Amino acid sequence: MKPCGTYKIRYQRTAEPGFRARTISPSLSDPIERAIHRVALAERRTRRIVDSISDEIRGGGERSSLRIRRVFAAPREIFRVELERPDLGYQRTTLLGREALEALLESDGIETAIETDG
């Protein structure tokens, strides 16, 4: 029996009819090329997440709220970004690194959408 709160992290599909298995292209047979490819994929994923959050912030209106807190300082700074959209009954919590948070805050239109308390 699995302990409470245990979840499967990654789902691996088995070969199904009509499902094409991923194969490593010949250009990615070099370990360095594979590492560069993985970094590029991670960068694209981070960019999509930042774009999605910035779109939600801009489209939220005045009733939405944004809260950013630093969760970890070492070994790497991690920030918790909480976005609440009462008009949609929606809450989103995302963990971002320092670089991704800076990219989010530098996005077009974010400065005008965010009101700072202070």
DSSP file (Angstrom, degrees, kcal/mol; ACC not computed):
  #  RESIDUE AA STRUCTURE BP1 BP2  ACC     N-H-->O    O-->H-N    N-H-->O    O-->H-N    TCO  KAPPA ALPHA  PHI   PSI    X-CA   Y-CA   Z-CA
    1    1 A M              0   0    0      0, 0.0     0, 0.0     0, 0.0     0, 0.0   0.000 360.0 360.0 360.0 133.1    0.0    0.0    0.0
    2    2 A K        -     0   0    0      1,-0.1     3,-0.1     4,-0.1     4,-0.0  -0.518 360.0-106.3 -77.2 143.8    1.3    3.4   -0.9
    3    3 A P    >   -     0   0    0      0, 0.0     3,-1.4     0, 0.0    -1,-0.1  -0.345  47.5 -86.8 -65.2 152.8    1.6    6.1    1.8
    4    4 A C  T 3  S+     0   0    0      1,-0.2     3,-0.1    -2,-0.0     0, 0.0  -0.350 115.3  28.7 -59.8 135.9   -0.9    8.9    1.7
    5    5 A G  T 3  S+     0   0    0      1,-0.3     2,-0.5    -3,-0.1    -1,-0.2   0.547  84.9 134.7  89.1   8.1    0.2   11.7   -0.6
    6    6 A T    <   +     0   0    0     -3,-1.4     2,-0.4    -4,-0.0    -1,-0.3  -0.804  29.2 177.2 -93.7 127.8    2.2    9.6   -2.9
    7    7 A Y        -     0   0    0     -2,-0.5     2,-0.4    -3,-0.1    -3,-0.0  -0.954  35.8-107.6-131.2 149.2    1.7   10.3   -6.6
    8    8 A K        -     0   0    0     -2,-0.4     3,-0.1     1,-0.2    -2,-0.0  -0.608  27.9-159.3 -72.9 129.7    3.2    8.9   -9.8
    9    9 A I        +     0   0    0     -2,-0.4     2,-0.4     1,-0.2    -1,-0.2   0.904  69.5  24.8 -81.4 -43.5    5.5   11.6  -11.2
   10   10 A R        -     0   0    0      2,-0.0     2,-0.6     0, 0.0    -1,-0.2  -0.980  66.0-145.7-132.3 133.5    5.7   10.6  -14.8
   11   11 A Y        -     0   0    0     -2,-0.4     2,-0.6    -3,-0.1     0, 0.0  -0.866  12.4-163.7 -99.7 123.0    3.4    8.6  -17.0
   12   12 A Q        -     0   0    0     -2,-0.6     2,-0.2     0, 0.0    -2,-0.0  -0.924  12.7-144.0-107.7 115.2    5.1    6.4  -19.6
   13   13 A R        -     0   0    0     -2,-0.6     2,-0.2     1,-0.1     3,-0.1  -0.538  12.4-133.6 -77.2 142.9    2.7    5.1  -22.2
   14   14 A T        -     0   0    0     -2,-0.2     2,-0.2     1,-0.1    -1,-0.1  -0.504  43.4 -74.1 -86.6 164.6    3.3    1.7  -23.6
   15   15 A A        +     0   0    0     -2,-0.2    -1,-0.1     3,-0.0     5,-0.1  -0.415  59.4 179.8 -63.4 124.5    3.3    1.0  -27.3
   16   16 A E    >   -     0   0    0     -2,-0.2     3,-2.3     3,-0.1     2,-0.2  -0.830  41.2 -81.4-120.2 160.4   -0.3    1.1  -28.6
   17   17 A P  T 3  S+     0   0    0      0, 0.0     3,-0.1     0, 0.0    -1,-0.0  -0.452 121.4  15.5 -61.7 130.6   -1.6    0.7  -32.0
   18   18 A G  T 3  S+     0   0    0      1,-0.3     2,-0.6    -2,-0.2    -3,-0.0   0.381  99.5 118.4  85.8  -4.5   -1.1    4.0  -33.9
   19   19 A F    <   -     0   0    0     -3,-2.3     2,-0.6    -5,-0.0    -1,-0.3  -0.854  54.5-149.8 -98.8 123.1    1.3    5.3  -31.2
   20   20 A R        -     0   0    0     -2,-0.6     2,-0.1    -3,-0.1     3,-0.1  -0.811  15.9-132.1 -94.1 122.0    4.7    6.0  -32.5
   21   21 A A        -     0   0    0     -2,-0.6     2,-0.3     1,-0.1    -7,-0.0  -0.402  26.6-105.4 -70.9 147.5    7.5    5.5  -30.0
   22   22 A R        -     0   0    0     -2,-0.1     2,-0.4     1,-0.0    -1,-0.1  -0.529  37.7-166.8 -72.7 136.0   10.0    8.3  -29.6
   23   23 A T        -     0   0    0     -2,-0.3     2,-0.5    -3,-0.1    -3,-0.0  -0.944  25.9-111.7-122.9 148.6   13.4    7.5  -31.0
   24   24 A I        -     0   0    0     -2,-0.4     5,-0.1     1,-0.1    -2,-0.0  -0.657  36.0-127.5 -78.8 124.8   16.6    9.3  -30.5
   25   25 A S    >   -     0   0    0     -2,-0.5     3,-1.8     1,-0.1     4,-0.1  -0.346  21.6-111.2 -69.7 154.9   17.6   11.0  -33.7
   26   26 A P  G >  S+     0   0    0      0, 0.0     3,-1.2     0, 0.0     4,-0.2   0.802 117.5  60.4 -58.0 -28.9   21.2   10.3  -34.9
   27   27 A S  G 3  S+     0   0    0      1,-0.3     3,-0.4     2,-0.1     6,-0.1   0.725 103.5  51.8 -72.4 -18.6   22.1   13.9  -34.1
   28   28 A L  G <  S+     0   0    0     -3,-1.8    -1,-0.3     1,-0.2     6,-0.1   0.158  77.5  97.5-102.3  18.7   21.3   13.4  -30.5
   29   29 A S    <   +     0   0    0     -3,-1.2    -1,-0.2     4,-0.1    -2,-0.1   0.745  65.6  86.0 -76.5 -21.5   23.4   10.2  -30.0
   30   30 A D  S  > S-     0   0    0     -3,-0.4     4,-2.2    -4,-0.2     5,-0.2  -0.652  81.2-136.3 -77.6 131.5   26.2   12.4  -28.5
   31   31 A P  H  > S+     0   0    0      0, 0.0     4,-2.1     0, 0.0    -1,-0.1   0.833 104.4  52.6 -59.9 -32.7   25.7   12.9  -24.8
   32   32 A I  H  > S+     0   0    0      2,-0.2     4,-2.3     1,-0.2     5,-0.2   0.913 108.8  49.1 -69.4 -42.0   26.6   16.6  -25.0
   33   33 A E  H  > S+     0   0    0      1,-0.2     4,-2.4     2,-0.2    -1,-0.2   0.895 110.6  51.2 -63.3 -39.6   24.0   17.1  -27.8
   34   34 A R  H  X S+     0   0    0     -4,-2.2     4,-2.5     2,-0.2    -1,-0.2   0.908 109.7  49.7 -63.2 -41.7   21.4   15.3  -25.7
   35   35 A A  H  X S+     0   0    0     -4,-2.1     4,-2.1     2,-0.2    -2,-0.2   0.911 111.7  48.0 -64.0 -42.3   22.2   17.6  -22.7
   36   36 A I  H  X S+     0   0    0     -4,-2.3     4,-2.2     1,-0.2    -1,-0.2   0.897 111.2  51.6 -64.0 -40.1   21.9   20.7  -24.9
   37   37 A H  H  X S+     0   0    0     -4,-2.4     4,-2.3     2,-0.2    -2,-0.2   0.913 109.2  49.6 -62.8 -43.7   18.6   19.4  -26.3
   38   38 A R  H  X S+     0   0    0     -4,-2.5     4,-2.2     2,-0.2    -2,-0.2   0.890 110.5  50.4 -63.3 -39.5   17.2   18.8  -22.7
   39   39 A V  H  X S+     0   0    0     -4,-2.1     4,-2.3     2,-0.2    -1,-0.2   0.906 110.1  50.2 -64.5 -41.3   18.3   22.3  -21.7
   40   40 A A  H  X S+     0   0    0     -4,-2.2     4,-2.1     2,-0.2    -2,-0.2   0.903 110.3  49.7 -64.0 -41.0   16.6   23.8  -24.7
   41   41 A L  H  X S+     0   0    0     -4,-2.3     4,-2.2     1,-0.2    -1,-0.2   0.907 110.8  49.9 -63.6 -41.3   13.4   21.9  -24.0
   42   42 A A  H  X S+     0   0    0     -4,-2.2     4,-2.4     1,-0.2    -2,-0.2   0.889 109.5  51.5 -64.7 -39.1   13.4   23.1  -20.4
   43   43 A E  H  X S+     0   0    0     -4,-2.3     4,-2.4     2,-0.2    -1,-0.2   0.903 110.1  48.7 -64.2 -41.6   13.9   26.7  -21.5
   44   44 A R  H  X S+     0   0    0     -4,-2.1     4,-2.2     2,-0.2    -2,-0.2   0.906 111.5  49.7 -64.8 -41.1   10.9   26.4  -23.9
   45   45 A R  H  X S+     0   0    0     -4,-2.2     4,-2.1     2,-0.2    -2,-0.2   0.922 111.1  49.0 -63.8 -44.0    8.8   25.0  -21.1
   46   46 A T  H  X S+     0   0    0     -4,-2.4     4,-2.6     1,-0.2    -2,-0.2   0.910 110.1  51.7 -61.2 -42.9    9.8   27.7  -18.7
   47   47 A R  H  X S+     0   0    0     -4,-2.4     4,-2.5     1,-0.2    -1,-0.2   0.894 109.2  50.2 -62.0 -40.4    9.0   30.4  -21.4
   48   48 A R  H  X S+     0   0    0     -4,-2.2     4,-2.3     2,-0.2    -1,-0.2   0.897 111.4  48.6 -64.8 -40.2    5.5   28.8  -21.9
   49   49 A I  H  X S+     0   0    0     -4,-2.1     4,-2.4     2,-0.2    -2,-0.2   0.932 112.7  47.3 -64.6 -46.2    4.8   28.9  -18.2
   50   50 A V  H  X S+     0   0    0     -4,-2.6     4,-2.5     1,-0.2    -2,-0.2   0.907 112.8  49.5 -62.7 -42.4    5.9   32.5  -17.8
   51   51 A D  H  X S+     0   0    0     -4,-2.5     4,-2.2    -5,-0.2    -1,-0.2   0.900 110.6  50.6 -62.8 -40.9    3.8   33.5  -20.9
   52   52 A S  H  X S+     0   0    0     -4,-2.3     4,-2.0     2,-0.2    -2,-0.2   0.922 111.9  46.4 -64.0 -44.9    0.8   31.7  -19.5
   53   53 A I  H  X S+     0   0    0     -4,-2.4     4,-2.3     1,-0.2    -2,-0.2   0.920 112.1  50.5 -64.9 -42.9    1.1   33.4  -16.1
   54   54 A S  H  X S+     0   0    0     -4,-2.5     4,-2.4     1,-0.2    -1,-0.2   0.880 109.1  51.8 -65.3 -36.3    1.6   36.8  -17.6
   55   55 A D  H  X S+     0   0    0     -4,-2.2     4,-2.0     1,-0.2    -1,-0.2   0.903 110.7  48.4 -63.4 -40.6   -1.5   36.4  -19.8
   56   56 A E  H  < S+     0   0    0     -4,-2.0     4,-0.4     2,-0.2    -2,-0.2   0.876 111.0  50.2 -68.0 -36.9   -3.5   35.5  -16.8
   57   57 A I  H >< S+     0   0    0     -4,-2.3     3,-0.9     1,-0.2     4,-0.4   0.935 112.6  46.5 -65.6 -46.0   -2.2   38.5  -14.8
   58   58 A R  H 3< S+     0   0    0     -4,-2.4     3,-0.4     1,-0.2    -2,-0.2   0.856 116.6  44.3 -65.3 -35.0   -3.0   40.9  -17.7
   59   59 A G  T 3< S+     0   0    0     -4,-2.0    -1,-0.2     1,-0.2    -2,-0.2   0.410  92.1  88.0 -89.9   2.7   -6.5   39.4  -18.2
   60   60 A G  S <  S-     0   0    0     -3,-0.9     3,-0.4    -4,-0.4     4,-0.3   0.764  74.6-153.3 -77.2 -26.5   -7.4   39.3  -14.5
   61   61 A G    >   -     0   0    0     -3,-0.4     3,-0.6    -4,-0.4    -1,-0.2  -0.315  45.4 -50.2  79.5-170.4   -8.9   42.7  -14.0
   62   62 A E  T 3  S+     0   0    0      1,-0.2    -1,-0.2    -2,-0.1    -2,-0.1   0.734 129.8  60.3 -78.6 -22.8   -8.9   44.5  -10.7
   63   63 A R  T 3  S+     0   0    0     -3,-0.4    -1,-0.2     2,-0.1    -2,-0.1   0.637  84.3  95.4 -82.9 -11.8  -10.3   41.8   -8.6
   64   64 A S    <   -     0   0    0     -3,-0.6     2,-0.4    -4,-0.3    21,-0.2  -0.421  61.3-153.4 -76.7 154.8   -7.5   39.3   -9.2
   65   65 A S  E     -A   84   0A   0     19,-2.0    19,-2.8    -2,-0.1     2,-0.4  -0.967   7.9-161.0-131.9 148.7   -4.6   39.1   -6.8
   66   66 A L  E     -A   83   0A   0     -2,-0.4     2,-0.4    17,-0.2    17,-0.2  -0.992   7.3-175.9-128.9 133.0   -1.0   38.1   -7.1
   67   67 A R  E     -A   82   0A   0     15,-2.5    15,-3.2    -2,-0.4     2,-0.5  -0.998   2.9-170.6-132.8 130.0    1.3   37.1   -4.3
   68   68 A I  E     +A   81   0A   0     -2,-0.4     2,-0.4    13,-0.2    13,-0.2  -0.983  10.8 171.8-123.7 125.2    5.0   36.3   -4.7
   69   69 A R  E     -A   80   0A   0     11,-2.1    11,-3.4    -2,-0.5     2,-0.5  -0.982  34.1-121.2-132.4 144.3    7.0   34.8   -1.8
   70   70 A R  E     +A   79   0A   0     -2,-0.4     9,-0.3     9,-0.2     3,-0.1  -0.747  29.3 176.5 -82.9 125.5   10.5   33.4   -1.6
   71   71 A V  E     +     0   0A   0      7,-2.9     2,-0.4    -2,-0.5     8,-0.2   0.855  66.0  19.6 -96.1 -46.1   10.3   29.8   -0.5
   72   72 A F  E     -A   78   0A   0      6,-1.5     6,-1.9     1,-0.1    -1,-0.3  -0.965  47.8-178.9-127.8 144.1   14.0   28.8   -0.6
   73   73 A A        +     0   0    0     -2,-0.4     4,-0.2     1,-0.4    -1,-0.1   0.690  60.8  76.5-107.1 -31.3   17.1   30.9   -0.6
   74   74 A A  S    S+     0   0    0      2,-0.2    -1,-0.4     1,-0.2     4,-0.1  -0.978  98.8   4.1-137.0 147.9   19.7   28.1   -0.9
   75   75 A P  S    S-     0   0    0      0, 0.0     2,-0.3     0, 0.0    -1,-0.2  -0.996 141.8  -2.9 -75.9 -10.1   21.0   26.2   -2.8
   76   76 A R  S    S-     0   0    0      2,-0.0     2,-0.4    22,-0.0    -2,-0.2  -0.996  77.6-109.4-145.0 139.1   18.8   28.0   -5.3
   77   77 A E        -     0   0    0     -2,-0.3    21,-0.8    -4,-0.2     2,-0.4  -0.542  37.5-176.4 -72.4 126.4   16.3   30.7   -4.9
   78   78 A I  E     -AB  72  97A   0     -6,-1.9    -7,-2.9    -2,-0.4    -6,-1.5  -0.987   6.2-161.2-125.3 133.9   12.8   29.5   -5.5
   79   79 A F  E     -AB  70  96A   0     17,-3.5    17,-2.9    -2,-0.4     2,-0.6  -0.903  12.7-139.5-117.8 143.6    9.7   31.7   -5.5
   80   80 A R  E     -AB  69  95A   0    -11,-3.4   -11,-2.1    -2,-0.4     2,-0.6  -0.904  16.7-163.5-101.6 120.7    6.0   30.8   -5.0
   81   81 A V  E     -AB  68  94A   0     13,-3.3    13,-2.4    -2,-0.6     2,-0.5  -0.926   5.6-171.1-108.2 117.2    3.7   32.7   -7.3
   82   82 A E  E     -AB  67  93A   0    -15,-3.2   -15,-2.5    -2,-0.6     2,-0.5  -0.942   2.5-175.2-112.9 123.0    0.1   32.6   -6.3
   83   83 A L  E     -AB  66  92A   0      9,-3.0     9,-2.9    -2,-0.5     2,-0.5  -0.971   3.0-168.4-119.5 128.1   -2.5   34.0   -8.7
   84   84 A E  E     -AB  65  91A   0    -19,-2.8   -19,-2.0    -2,-0.5     7,-0.2  -0.972   8.8-176.0-121.2 129.5   -6.2   34.2   -7.7
   85   85 A R  E >>> + B   0  90A   0      5,-3.4     5,-2.2    -2,-0.5     3,-1.2  -0.839   2.5 179.5-122.2  90.9   -9.0   35.0  -10.2
   86   86 A P  T 345S+     0   0    0      0, 0.0     3,-0.2     0, 0.0    -1,-0.1   0.802  79.6  65.9 -63.2 -28.0  -12.3   35.3   -8.3
   87   87 A D  T 345S+     0   0    0      1,-0.2   -26,-0.0   -27,-0.2    -2,-0.0   0.803 115.0  29.8 -63.3 -26.9  -14.1   36.1  -11.5
   88   88 A L  T <45S-     0   0    0     -3,-1.2    -1,-0.2     2,-0.2     3,-0.1   0.457 107.9-119.2-106.9  -4.5  -13.3   32.6  -12.7
   89   89 A G  T  <5 +     0   0    0     -4,-0.9     2,-0.4     1,-0.2    -2,-0.1   0.931  69.0 143.4  64.4  44.8  -13.2   30.8   -9.3
   90   90 A Y  E   < -B   85   0A   0     -5,-2.2    -5,-3.4     2,-0.0     2,-0.4  -0.948  34.6-178.6-129.8 134.6   -9.6   30.0  -10.1
   91   91 A Q  E     -B   84   0A   0     -2,-0.4     2,-0.4    -7,-0.2    -7,-0.2  -0.996   7.1-171.0-130.1 139.4   -6.4   29.8   -8.1
   92   92 A R  E     -B   83   0A   0     -9,-2.9    -9,-3.0    -2,-0.4     2,-0.5  -0.997   4.4-171.9-132.8 130.8   -2.9   29.0   -9.6
   93   93 A T  E     +B   82   0A   0     -2,-0.4     2,-0.4   -11,-0.2   -11,-0.2  -0.990  11.9 173.8-123.2 127.0    0.2   28.3   -7.6
   94   94 A T  E     -B   81   0A   0    -13,-2.4   -13,-3.3    -2,-0.5     2,-0.5  -0.991  25.1-139.6-134.6 139.3    3.5   28.0   -9.5
   95   95 A L  E     +B   80   0A   0     -2,-0.4     2,-0.3   -15,-0.2   -15,-0.2  -0.877  29.5 178.7 -98.3 128.4    7.1   27.6   -8.3
   96   96 A L  E     -B   79   0A   0    -17,-2.9   -17,-3.5    -2,-0.5     2,-0.1  -0.945  24.7-125.4-129.5 149.4    9.6   29.7  -10.3
   97   97 A G  E  >  -B   78   0A   0     -2,-0.3     4,-2.4   -19,-0.2     5,-0.2  -0.333  41.4 -95.4 -80.0 172.8   13.4   30.2  -10.1
   98   98 A R  H  > S+     0   0    0    -21,-0.8     4,-2.4     1,-0.2     5,-0.2   0.900 123.6  49.9 -58.1 -44.7   14.9   33.7   -9.9
   99   99 A E  H  > S+     0   0    0      1,-0.2     4,-2.1     2,-0.2    -1,-0.2   0.904 112.0  46.9 -64.5 -42.0   15.5   34.0  -13.6
  100  100 A A  H  > S+     0   0    0      2,-0.2     4,-2.1     1,-0.2    -1,-0.2   0.882 111.8  51.2 -68.3 -37.8   11.9   32.9  -14.5
  101  101 A L  H  X S+     0   0    0     -4,-2.4     4,-2.6     2,-0.2    -2,-0.2   0.915 110.2  49.2 -65.0 -42.2   10.4   35.3  -12.0
  102  102 A E  H  X S+     0   0    0     -4,-2.4     4,-1.4     1,-0.2    -2,-0.2   0.892 110.4  51.1 -63.3 -38.9   12.5   38.2  -13.4
  103  103 A A  H  < S+     0   0    0     -4,-2.1     4,-0.4     2,-0.2    -1,-0.2   0.887 110.6  49.9 -64.4 -38.0   11.3   37.3  -16.9
  104  104 A L  H >< S+     0   0    0     -4,-2.1     3,-1.1     1,-0.2    -2,-0.2   0.935 111.4  46.9 -64.4 -46.6    7.7   37.3  -15.6
  105  105 A L  H 3< S+     0   0    0     -4,-2.6    -1,-0.2     1,-0.3    -2,-0.2   0.730 111.4  52.2 -71.2 -20.7    8.1   40.7  -14.0
  106  106 A E  T 3< S+     0   0    0     -4,-1.4    -1,-0.3    -5,-0.2    -2,-0.2   0.469  84.0 119.1 -91.3  -2.6    9.7   42.2  -17.1
  107  107 A S  S X> S-     0   0    0     -3,-1.1     3,-1.4    -4,-0.4     4,-0.5  -0.227  78.9 -87.3 -62.3 153.0    7.0   41.0  -19.4
  108  108 A D  T 34 S+     0   0    0      1,-0.2    -1,-0.1     2,-0.1    -2,-0.1  -0.393 109.3   7.5 -63.2 132.4    5.0   43.6  -21.4
  109  109 A G  T 3> S+     0   0    0     -2,-0.1     4,-1.1    -3,-0.1    -1,-0.2   0.349  96.7 106.0  82.3  -6.2    2.1   45.0  -19.5
  110  110 A I  H <> S+     0   0    0     -3,-1.4     4,-1.8     2,-0.2    -2,-0.1   0.890  73.7  57.7 -73.4 -38.6    2.8   43.3  -16.2
  111  111 A E  H  < S+     0   0    0     -4,-0.5    -1,-0.2     1,-0.2    -3,-0.1   0.892 109.7  45.2 -59.7 -39.1    4.1   46.5  -14.5
  112  112 A T  H  4 S+     0   0    0      1,-0.2    -1,-0.2     3,-0.1    -2,-0.2   0.788 112.8  50.6 -75.5 -26.6    0.8   48.2  -15.2
  113  113 A A  H  < S+     0   0    0     -4,-1.1     2,-0.5    -3,-0.1    -1,-0.2   0.732  99.4  76.2 -82.1 -22.6   -1.3   45.2  -14.1
  114  114 A I     <  -     0   0    0     -4,-1.8     2,-0.5    -5,-0.1   -49,-0.0  -0.781  61.5-163.2 -97.2 128.6    0.5   44.8  -10.8
  115  115 A E        -     0   0    0     -2,-0.5     2,-0.4   -49,-0.1   -49,-0.2  -0.940  16.1-144.0-103.3 128.1   -0.2   47.1   -7.8
  116  116 A T        -     0   0    0     -2,-0.5     2,-0.4     2,-0.0    -2,-0.0  -0.759   6.7-134.3 -94.9 138.7    2.5   46.9   -5.2
  117  117 A D              0   0    0     -2,-0.4    -1,-0.0     1,-0.2    -2,-0.0  -0.729 360.0 360.0 -83.1 133.8    1.7   47.2   -1.5
  118  118 A G              0   0    0     -2,-0.4    -1,-0.2     0, 0.0    -2,-0.0   0.445 360.0 360.0 161.0 360.0    4.0   49.5    0.2
